[in-house]
Amino acid sequence: MSDLAIHTAGLGKTYGGRRPVEALKPLDLEIAPGETFGLLGPNGAGKTTLVKLLLGLARPSMGEASLFGRPVSDPDARRVAGYLPEGHRFPPFLSARDTLDLFARMSGVDAADRATRSADLLDRVRLGGAEDRPVGTFSKGMLQRLGLAQALMNRPRIVFLDEPTDGVDPVGRREIRTLIEGLRADGVTVFLNSHLLSEVELVCTRVAILKDGERIRMGTVDELTRRDRAWRLVTSPLPSATRDALDGVLAVEGATHPDGLVRSTATLPDRTALNAALDRLRADGVEVEAVEPARQSLEDLFVEAVSDTPPLGAEADRPADA
Ligand SMILES: Nc1ncnc2c1ncn2[C@@H]1O[C@H](COP(=O)(O)OP(=O)(O)OP(=O)(O)O)[C@@H](O)[C@H]1O
């Protein structure tokens, strides 16, 4: 039996009808326990479909999926999962405490446990003090935090969070991020669907990008955002002869920083060539403060990946070494 948190083999979904939609093309996916995995993709890419398949809420057209070694069609597989759906709604007249009590009943939490569990969760999502207010008076951030508490009610080993920071202000987003980091510290596997790439970049250990139902990228944020054959340098100012000698290799940023150092990007075929360039800088009396692989933001990568279509099976699994 697999001890992976999520395992899929050839999992795919085509919605029927007069014009069938291939929402998810056959997907092989392995997510280890304790990972915080981010699923990205433009609207209609198949993200929600994948989550529904993993929760047994939609039936696959092909392939199989399991959570912690149990097929997702087995209700016991779902018992270890929590779910915060996108755009969830709670009855507005219920208090936060009553809302959680309702979900506790639906999750089969023992009557003896329910009150303590709800109180603990309300504290955890920082809603202690607002427990008796009707949910209809809650801000978007409070509603999302209550949604998170609901998703954690059954002490899940894995939680699926669909746009948890949707409509939430920066302070609320940070609070939700801290909660997600807390889950990771507790060893809970997190499967995050989000359009907020800066958040995903901060919180996820690994990400995949879906487009038109197909996975077009997958890797750690570090692997995916590292630019091939490019390094970022921080140095003392460069004499003009050095600039001329390294013309075409070194692109120096125009602005001088308050620290008096200059930033540049070196584009070179390999590490040997990088070291030759550094030797040249040193020989010219330039002091080197820092050298690191150049990166693009996750947002740049996303836009680039979804704009040019070629599915990059080989590149997706490209080794991290520059
Ligand atoms: N019940 C359904 N019946 C028919 N087609 C569907 C159904 N649900 C989703 N689809 C289609 O499947 C494709 C994938 O939809 P899905 O909701 O999984 O995308 P998504 O990546 O979650 O999008 P978004 O970011 O907008 O939430 C879309 O073309 C969508 O129109």
The ligand as a Gaussian input file, in Angstrom:
#p B3LYP/6-31G(d) Opt

LIG

0 1
 N      -19.899000      19.883000     -14.249000
 C      -19.302000      20.232000     -15.389000
 N      -19.860000      19.918000     -16.591000
 C      -19.261000      20.252000     -17.759000
 N      -18.086000      20.913000     -17.837000
 C      -17.487000      21.245000     -16.673000
 C      -18.067000      20.937000     -15.409000
 N      -17.227000      21.396000     -14.425000
 C      -16.180000      21.964000     -15.069000
 N      -16.340000      21.871000     -16.413000
 C      -15.394000      22.358000     -17.436000
 O      -14.150000      21.697000     -17.207000
 C      -13.064000      22.595000     -17.419000
 C      -12.230000      22.689000     -16.146000
 O      -13.017000      23.327000     -15.153000
 P      -12.496000      23.538000     -13.653000
 O      -13.610000      24.147000     -12.876000
 O      -11.913000      22.268000     -13.153000
 O      -11.327000      24.621000     -13.892000
 P      -10.545000      25.501000     -12.807000
 O       -9.096000      25.418000     -13.184000
 O      -10.905000      25.093000     -11.429000
 O      -11.094000      26.967000     -13.119000
 P      -11.245000      28.279000     -12.162000
 O       -9.853000      28.782000     -11.901000
 O      -12.022000      29.211000     -13.006000
 O      -11.961000      27.856000     -10.908000
 C      -13.679000      23.920000     -17.849000
 O      -13.693000      23.943000     -19.267000
 C      -15.090000      23.842000     -17.303000
 O      -15.978000      24.591000     -18.092000

